[in-house]
Structure formats: C-alpha cells, structure tokens
Amino acid sequence: MSKTTITFWSGLQTIGGNIAEIRYGNARVIFDFGLVYNPSTSFVHKATGRSDRYVLDLLKIGAIPAIDGIYAREDLKDNVFNFKKPIAYEDFKMNTGIFISHLHLDHMGVIDTVASTIPIYMSNGSKQLYQVLNKINEGLMRERDVTGINYQDSIKIGDIIVTPFQTDHDIYGSMAMLISTPDLKVVYSGDIRMHGQHPEYNKAWLEKLLDINIDLLLMEGTAFHPNLTEKTKIPLVETETEIAQVIKREIINHNRLVLFNIYHRNIDRLNNFIKTGKQCERTIVLELKTAYIADQFAEVTDFAIFVPNDSKESDWNQNILEKYPRVTIEQINATPNKYLLQNSFDNIADLLDLDVSGSIYLHSNGMPLGEFDPNYQILLSFLKQFQIEYKSFNVSGHATQEDILQLIEDIKPKLLVPWHSHYPELMKPLDPNQAVFLPRKNKKYFFDNGQLIEV
C-alpha cells in the first residue's frame, strides 16, 4: 500500500531556496525551486562560455539539489570531475509537477534547470509577470515555458491534488498551496504577510482551511531572529498602506530633486509611488524597465520615462518610448524640484550627470536590500560622496512573529514545520501543545500518528 513521503531538498535554516517534494505512488509534486542568495557562487550565472554546462555547474556547487528525474539527459551528458550525477529525467519514470508560490528568485530562480517536459505551474498573475520580466531581459538564464493556473482551481498530479490560494506578499501573483494525497493534507504558506496592501487575500484562504484537518503546515519564519531589538522591530513604516503617507510627507517638505529606489516586482509599491508623485505635483519619472512593468500592471499610468543620453531603443521599449513622455537630464537639471526620479542601483552612474545637490534618496526595498549585500556599502558611500541624504522606508514582505504565531494558531496543524528561516527553532507556537518538527535536509519522511518518521 502506498504511503505519502516528503523530502526537504533545500530551504531549511536558510532564507530562500525552498524546495520540498511530496510523493505518493508514482506521482510527486515539488513546490518552489529557488536559489539561496550566495554571492560566492553567483558567478556561475554570469560565467560566459559555459552555458552548455549550466545545470552541471549549479549541481556541482550545490546551488541546485541532485534530485533524480528532474534534469534532462542533455544537460547531464558531459563528464564531471568528482561528482555523482542524479538520474536524468528520461531514465526516471515518475509523474512530476512543479508548483511555484511566487516570482522571487529564492523561490523560482532555477526553474530553467528543470527538464522542459516537466510542467511548472504558477498563478496566472505570476505567469503574466514572468513573461513581462522575460521581455525586459530580467528573465532567467534560459527560456522556460510555464503554465498559469487560477486560484482555487485544483491541479491533479497522479493521486496528488494541489489547490492554490491567493496570498498577500510583496510581489504580484503570490500563492499558498493545499497539497492533498490519499493519506495526508499539507499546507505550504509560501511567503506571506498580514501588514500588506491586501490582508483580505490571506483571510479568505484561512477561512477555506477552517473545515479541513491539516496534518502538516510548512510555515515561513523569516521574521524569527535572536537579535531583534525593540529598535529594529519598529521600522519607520510598518505597513504597505502607510508608505504612501510617509513618502508624501518627505516629498512635500523637500525643495530639491527626490530620488527613489524600489523593487519593481512589488506592484503595490509602484502604485503608491506613482500616486504620491502626482499628489505632490511632481512628475514621476521611471526607468525604462519599470515603465514597461507599470504599463502592464499599474493602476495609474501618469508617469514619464527617464532617457539617459546614451540610451538605445530595442524591440521591447520602442512602444513604451512612443506611448509616454520622455524626460531628459537637461530638463531635470533645469527644475530638479519638479521631479520624483527613480534610480536603481544598476543605474547609479546616471546620477553623475544630474544636479543632485540637496537631493534625498528614498530607499524602499530596492536592491541592494541591506548590509548582507556587498553593494549596500557601495551605495551608501556613493550617496555620501555627493552629499545625497539617504532615507530607508522598507516594509517587510514577511509576516511579523506575532502574525506568524497567530496563523499557526488559526490553522491548528497536527504538526508544524518551520522553514525559510535562519532560526526555525525560535518559532514557538502560542499553544504549548502544538507539535513542532525540524526536519533534516535531503532526508525522506512519512507521516504517522502526528509525527514525521525518517525513512
């Protein structure tokens, strides 16, 4: 008789890189297929002349797990020194489907390594954003088809049923999943927050779970950290809905150029900056790639486009350049107090051509995110050299500790598995009788009497 097993391939004691596999009979689903942020191994993505060894390189440095039946024979064909290859997809007969919770790279950054015949599912919203990112050259190393699905429409892989639910995270199209097998019900939260623009999304799927006895809950725990002080726990802006009010106060009280740096996959944040610029009677000026995203997703498209002197037209940006007004360096320098100008880190050299005297730089979850990124100190040093005032207005994409614990209390799983956290052991449920388990990487378990038992 078949029994469900679960294997955690990645995402334990790290933030990101979630990859888990649920198997029943001759079918399996794998949910999320992302990268753990690691500057020491990111060179593989930039290496030239090695595209034919892309999958093998990532396997050898441990950036992707050696799961049998996932990678195409063609991608594994070369000889590799001192490394045991996984079994190729063509030589491993199993009905497989991969489900992606959202489009942050730590959840989907290596789906382009998966054999092209394995279906990859994501919400229709995520698929739409995925296609736009490919268009503006922010896609993955290799092209990969994906399948869009409707929220709450179940997908069946053998005897395994996956039902996606819309969630609120700081990216368009995110989802949680209910994975049902004949003998197990598992909820994977994905990344989630209750202080975002749409808490109603989360409340809706939690209500759907009220009548279901959940065996296993895989809950993200990014917010759990031993060194959280009262100062770090209270940011300048605590919710997504507050951010428009706070940046509006900053802009109104400033009489020079205002610069901002956001993560443009966060459509809510993009909307807030566009609307605020309009309310402050400043022309909001977007970089070309962000303008393309805004054209597809933003609620308000009252913006202009920044065109550096050395910019070139390409297939994807030609229509955008014709559709929206352009703003030049000379125009901004003539009246800097009239503009709210986007400047991402990749384009920081553009500031050398601008009159940035007395400017402020609003950093709102744009890259680099923080001190863990080597580029963060470069950004601060650059701004300091030109006496540009730096202000951080981050709103986390992840639920607070208090909200996570309440979610666990509401779902009441038989067993809780904290992951997507450097410190999963710090996740202590409100109910002292709530069972918690910390699995080990690459180990297979089956569920029995409220426990995960290693096979």
Salt bridges, closest charged atoms under 4 A:
GLU21 OE2 - ARG23 NH2 2.91
GLU21 OE1 - ARG28 NH1 3.54
ASP32 OD2 - HIS107 ND1 2.63
ASP57 OD2 - ARG50 NE 2.79
GLU74 OE2 - LYS77 NZ 2.86
ASP75 OD2 - ARG142 NH2 2.99
ASP78 OD2 - ARG53 NH1 3.45
ASP91 OD1 - ARG73 NH2 2.73
ASP106 OD2 - HIS107 NE2 3.69
ASP106 OD2 - HIS420 NE2 3.50
GLU138 OE1 - HIS264 NE2 3.03
ASP168 OD2 - ARG193 NE 3.84
ASP170 OD1 - HIS104 NE2 3.63
ASP170 OD1 - HIS169 NE2 3.21
ASP191 OD2 - HIS102 NE2 3.43
ASP191 OD2 - HIS107 NE2 2.96
ASP191 OD2 - HIS169 NE2 3.52
ASP191 OD1 - HIS420 NE2 3.46
GLU200 OE2 - HIS198 ND1 3.01
ASP215 OD1 - LYS414 NZ 3.06
GLU220 OE2 - HIS398 ND1 3.03
GLU230 OE2 - LYS233 NZ 3.61
GLU240 OE1 - ARG193 NH2 2.96
GLU240 OE2 - ARG269 NE 2.60
GLU250 OE1 - LYS391 NZ 2.82
ASP268 OD1 - HIS198 NE2 3.63
ASP295 OD1 - LYS323 NZ 2.72
GLU299 OE1 - LYS275 NZ 2.55
ASP302 OD2 - LYS278 NZ 2.77
GLU313 OE2 - ARG326 NH2 3.43
ASP355 OD2 - ARG256 NH2 2.86
GLU389 OE2 - LYS391 NZ 3.81
GLU409 OE2 - LYS412 NZ 3.23
GLU454 OE1 - ARG440 NH2 2.99
